[in-house]
């Protein structure tokens, strides 16, 4: 009787690990793009065309693991992914910036990450879009743009000279 219960428990543990991806270190987009893993929400003053051009320019000048892709089932949604470390292949080691095109031709950007990123890591993914000519580790990147979180001022708009952007 005891062996039977041990066998049932072993099966349940195996099924539980297989369904959550435990042990494999992987997580899917549907799991990652949830409120639990949302780290930032910002508004960018540009449309997808400008964002895509910036990412491609950054890739051409700096290389790296930054990727841009429009969602195949919804043309108003896209993603930028940037690995924490070069060559990282699973989403648990990646910053995912979910982009949603708004009617006013701005873009809502929601940052998702399995691990809590540092402020420098958060700024680095936004700087790929806003300062594509500056590469990490390059002289002159100390004046990268730091973007503030989306917060409304008393007029109902975003604080700062441009929506959500502050130049250091």
C-alpha positions in Angstrom: 0.0 0.0 0.0 2.8 2.4 0.9 4.6 1.7 -2.4 1.4 2.5 -4.3 1.2 5.9 -2.6 4.8 6.6 -3.3 4.3 5.8 -6.9 1.3 8.1 -7.1 3.2 11.0 -5.5 6.1 10.5 -7.8 3.8 10.6 -10.9 2.2 13.8 -9.6 5.6 15.4 -9.0 6.7 14.5 -12.5 3.5 15.9 -14.0 3.8 19.1 -12.0 7.4 19.7 -13.1 6.5 19.0 -16.8 3.5 21.4 -16.8 5.4 24.4 -15.2 8.7 23.9 -17.0 10.5 23.5 -13.7 13.9 22.2 -13.9 14.3 23.3 -17.5 14.8 27.0 -16.7 12.4 28.0 -19.4 9.3 30.2 -19.4 6.9 31.0 -22.3 5.7 34.4 -23.5 2.2 33.8 -22.2 3.6 33.1 -18.8 6.1 36.0 -18.8 3.7 38.7 -20.1 1.7 38.8 -17.0 1.4 41.4 -14.3 3.6 39.3 -12.0 6.6 39.9 -14.2 5.8 43.4 -15.4 8.6 45.7 -14.4 7.8 49.0 -16.1 5.2 50.8 -18.2 6.1 53.8 -20.3 4.8 55.8 -23.2 7.2 56.4 -26.1 6.7 59.3 -28.5 7.2 57.3 -31.7 5.4 54.7 -33.9 6.5 51.2 -34.8 8.3 52.3 -38.0 10.6 54.6 -36.0 11.1 52.0 -33.3 11.9 49.3 -35.9 14.4 51.6 -37.7 16.1 52.4 -34.4 16.4 48.7 -33.5 17.8 47.8 -36.9 20.2 50.7 -36.7 21.4 49.6 -33.3 21.8 46.0 -34.5 23.9 47.2 -37.5 26.2 49.4 -35.4 26.4 47.5 -32.1 25.4 43.9 -32.9 24.0 42.1 -29.8 21.0 40.1 -29.0 18.3 42.8 -29.6 15.4 41.6 -31.7 12.2 43.4 -33.0 9.1 41.4 -34.1 5.5 42.4 -34.9 2.9 40.0 -33.5 1.6 37.9 -36.3 -2.0 37.9 -35.0 -2.2 41.6 -34.0 -0.5 44.3 -36.1 -0.8 46.9 -33.3 1.4 44.8 -31.0 5.1 44.1 -31.3 8.0 43.0 -29.0 11.6 43.9 -28.5 13.7 41.3 -26.8 17.2 41.8 -25.3 19.1 39.0 -23.6 20.6 39.7 -20.2 23.8 38.0 -21.4 24.9 37.5 -25.0 23.7 34.2 -26.3 21.0 33.6 -23.7 18.3 31.6 -25.4 15.4 31.2 -23.0 13.0 34.0 -22.0 13.8 33.7 -18.3 17.2 35.4 -19.2 15.6 38.0 -21.4 14.0 41.4 -21.2 10.8 41.5 -23.2 9.4 44.9 -24.1 5.8 44.6 -25.2 4.8 47.4 -27.5 1.3 48.5 -28.3 0.6 51.2 -30.9 -1.9 53.8 -29.7 -4.3 55.9 -31.7 -2.3 59.0 -31.2 0.7 57.3 -32.9 2.6 56.9 -29.6 3.6 53.5 -28.3 2.8 52.0 -24.9 5.8 50.0 -23.7 5.4 47.4 -21.0 8.7 45.7 -19.8 8.5 42.1 -18.6 11.3 40.2 -17.0 11.4 36.9 -15.0 14.2 38.3 -12.8 14.1 41.9 -11.5 16.4 43.9 -13.7 18.7 46.7 -12.5 17.9 50.3 -13.5 20.8 50.2 -15.9 19.4 47.1 -17.6 15.9 48.7 -17.9 17.4 51.9 -19.4 19.5 49.9 -21.8 16.5 48.4 -23.6 14.9 51.8 -23.9 18.2 53.4 -25.1 18.3 50.9 -28.0 15.2 52.7 -29.3 15.9 56.3 -28.3 19.7 56.4 -28.9 20.5 53.6 -31.4 23.9 55.1 -32.3 25.3 54.6 -28.8 26.6 51.1 -28.1 27.0 49.6 -24.6 30.6 50.1 -23.4 31.2 52.8 -26.0 32.7 56.2 -24.9 30.0 58.8 -24.8 27.2 56.5 -23.6 27.1 58.2 -20.3 24.7 60.7 -21.8 22.2 57.9 -22.8 18.6 58.9 -22.2 17.0 57.9 -19.0 13.3 57.5 -19.4 11.0 58.1 -16.5 8.1 55.9 -15.7 4.7 57.0 -17.0 3.3 59.4 -14.4 0.8 62.1 -15.1 1.2 65.7 -13.9 -1.5 67.9 -12.7 -2.6 68.7 -16.3 -3.2 65.0 -17.0 -0.2 64.8 -19.3 3.2 63.3 -18.8 5.8 65.3 -17.0 8.9 66.6 -18.8 9.5 68.3 -22.1 8.6 65.2 -24.1 6.3 62.4 -23.0 8.2 60.2 -20.5 11.7 61.3 -21.5 14.3 63.1 -19.5 17.8 63.7 -20.9 20.6 63.3 -18.3 
